[in-house]
Amino acid sequence: MQAKSLLIVPHLGGQECPPYTSRFAESNRVPRPSRFSAKGGNVHVSQTLPITGDYARRMPAGLIRFYGTGDLHFITCSCYRRRSYLEMASRRDLFLEILEQTRRRYRFVIAGYVVMPEHFHLLISEPQVGTPSTVMQVLKQRFSRQMSKELAPPVWQKRFYDFNVWQERKRIEKLRYIHRNPVQRGLVWEAEQWKWSSFRFYLSGEPESVGVNDGTVMVLRVRPPAA
């Protein structure tokens, strides 16, 4: 399904995206061209494929998850009934803190992430401990427990969307979708202004609160020599 063409935004390199929905829509400020792309776009030069689809809010019926293949997993999870439980910056900070703790405990690599007001996206490897479903269960439960005094359950939708990423072009496409999400929603002018995503790691290489492309948590498994 092709993305809807609604508005040309100059700081996205002249590419199409949905109209802004925030206070930035009424601003006369002209965004400065990004130094991050030869075309003045807001994406890393390695993220050059167009976004070709949208992600439905409803979970597909009969969803089958494929684990044990060594693929990356593009994961989308929404707050209960798409409520903006992650609208506050402090809650997004807490979510990322729990994500980093979960990454270290279950030993997986995070290739990309973004935390939005009512949902989040992850691009992760399969964990060495458990499965992506294990990671999601722990992540959601720990956040819900720590927010129990502020948010009445349920905090999250029961299920989550999981897409196996096995091609390099798909990895680039999903990363680009992740990093453009705050801009498309009108939350910021440029992706680097949204601190709750992995974009700034790709921009500067500086470490963030969540380890991106960090394989040091993985444990090398050595097979014993054949008898």
KAURMO-V674166 format. One record per pair of residues at least 24 apart in sequence whose ideal C-beta (glycine too) atoms are under 8 Angstrom apart, sorted by the first residue. I is the first residue (numbers start at 1). J is the second residue. Records with the same first field share a line. If there is no record, write none. Layout:
I = J / J
//
This chain:
1 = 53 / 54
2 = 52 / 53
3 = 51 / 52 / 53 / 54
4 = 54
9 = 183
10 = 40
11 = 40 / 41 / 42 / 189 / 190
12 = 41 / 42 / 180 / 183
13 = 37 / 39 / 40 / 41 / 42
14 = 39
15 = 41 / 50
17 = 180 / 183 / 184
18 = 184 / 185
19 = 186
20 = 185 / 186
21 = 185 / 186
22 = 185 / 186 / 187
24 = 186 / 187 / 188 / 189
25 = 186
29 = 189
31 = 189 / 190
34 = 190 / 192
36 = 192 / 203
42 = 179 / 180 / 183 / 190 / 191 / 192
43 = 176 / 179 / 180 / 191
44 = 175 / 179 / 199 / 202 / 203
46 = 172 / 202
47 = 172 / 175 / 176 / 179 / 202
48 = 172 / 176
49 = 169 / 172 / 173 / 176
50 = 173
51 = 173 / 176 / 177 / 180
52 = 173
55 = 161
57 = 82
59 = 157 / 159 / 160 / 161
60 = 161
63 = 159 / 161 / 162
65 = 132 / 133 / 162
66 = 164
67 = 126 / 131 / 132 / 133
68 = 126
69 = 126 / 164 / 166
70 = 126
71 = 126 / 164 / 165 / 166
72 = 111 / 123 / 124 / 125 / 164 / 165 / 166 / 171 / 174
73 = 122 / 123 / 124 / 125 / 126 / 132 / 162 / 163 / 164 / 165
74 = 121 / 122 / 123 / 162 / 163 / 164 / 165 / 174
75 = 121 / 122 / 123 / 124 / 132 / 136 / 160 / 161 / 162 / 163
76 = 119 / 120 / 121 / 160 / 161
77 = 119 / 120 / 136 / 140 / 156 / 157 / 160 / 161
78 = 118 / 119 / 156 / 157
79 = 118 / 119 / 155 / 156 / 157
80 = 154 / 155 / 156 / 157
81 = 157
82 = 118 / 119
83 = 118
84 = 117 / 118
85 = 118 / 147 / 151 / 155
86 = 115 / 116 / 117 / 118 / 119 / 120
87 = 117 / 118
89 = 196
91 = 147
92 = 196
93 = 196 / 209
94 = 143 / 146 / 147
95 = 120 / 143
96 = 196 / 209 / 210
97 = 209
98 = 139 / 142 / 143 / 146
99 = 139 / 210
100 = 209 / 210 / 211
101 = 142
102 = 135 / 138 / 139 / 142
103 = 210 / 211 / 214 / 217
104 = 211 / 217
105 = 129 / 138
106 = 130 / 134 / 135 / 138
107 = 217 / 218 / 219
108 = 135 / 217 / 218
109 = 213 / 214 / 215 / 217 / 218
110 = 198 / 210 / 211 / 212 / 213 / 214
111 = 171 / 175 / 198 / 212 / 213
112 = 174 / 175 / 178 / 179 / 197 / 198 / 212
113 = 178 / 197 / 198 / 210 / 212
114 = 178 / 179 / 181 / 182 / 194 / 196 / 197 / 198 / 199
115 = 196 / 197
116 = 181 / 182 / 185 / 187
117 = 187
121 = 174 / 177 / 178 / 181
123 = 165 / 171 / 174 / 175 / 178
128 = 218 / 219
132 = 162
136 = 160
175 = 202
//
